[in-house]
Amino acid sequence: MAKSAKTKATLREFQDALAEAVSGLPRVTLINGGEHYLRRDALGQLTESLRTHHPQVEIITYHGSASASEPGLALGTVVGELSSSSLFASEKAIILRQADRVLFPAKAADGEEETGASSARGRKQPDASEMLIEYLDNPSDSVWLLLECESVRKQFRLGKALCAKAYVIECPTLSRQNEVDAWLRVEAGRLGKKIAPGVSEILFTAHGGNLGALHSELEKLSIYLGEREEISRQDVETFLSGSMELDVFGLTNALESRNLSDGLLFARRICLQGTRDQSGKKSDGASSAHRAMFMVSRTLENLFVARAVKGGAGEIAAAAGTSPWRAEKLLESAEKFSVAELRHALAVMAEESRASHDTGADVSLSLEKVVIAACRKR
């Protein structure tokens, strides 16, 4: 069972492909794409399915190097395991994580495969890459091979062969709010929870498309709620109370309501307190201000879309890549602005972003300038 790789997959296509793989358990599966959390989740679900349907299966996991400076795992080791007998079980699964440098070594020239070693008679022996390509034509019926990598390099013959012969699960990077909203609803369901309108907006404002951070927030909220089923906006606001993430949400809300005093208050708090990631590592005020600038820019762009697009919430949701509920809020907020005012605010944002990134200008001052430009009526 093979599924050809796509340049870009949608979240629905990822979910459908994963569901099919979990059900059918293809003998060779390639989990590929830029979103680390989805790759890890896909591996976890496939491994769980293997253990459920084949309780005696032996699972062997290899890890490729994360950087060129680390000692490298030889592909030959993995290929050798494909044909070796297991001492403990009649069936086995071989998992190769972080497979990029193992499958597509930098020492092999682009567009070429490494040549095999020469035998005593001068004949070239097939290298591990060629042996794996041959294996793909006739995989063992007692072995599963799961490969996880960030990017398939199709200029390698092995890359082309994997895309043609393995079952490919493409893990997309999610950058639009409607994509993240759909993913959050699925993940909340897996935790036995539902999310109320507006919850995904706050979480997306706080963490963007960082699925690892978003999933951590859902897990913590699930524990916080206990037996209660629905995660409300109030739950999220209470849970994030006093955090930089909630201040960013407060800032974007102030801009949408054109509340200058609240906007400046939140902007200054963000610049003073900094932010912490999921590990607790703190970023300084400047880094937090840059992040807030990005969020403000996205808010202004969405308001401009809501003001300029002809139609209702459905058309705005499609154009802005957001949820229908969020589109309704944008439509309501956009009425407070003229197109000329939003153009002016976006122009100030572009200039201040350039200044803070390219000329080393004070990003805290730039953030306040943008807030004033957005909130002050002309």
Summary of the structure (lengths in Angstrom):
residues: 378
radius of gyration: 25.2
end to end distance: 61.9
largest distance: 84.8
contacts: 1183
relative contact order: 0.10
helix: 56%
strand: 10%
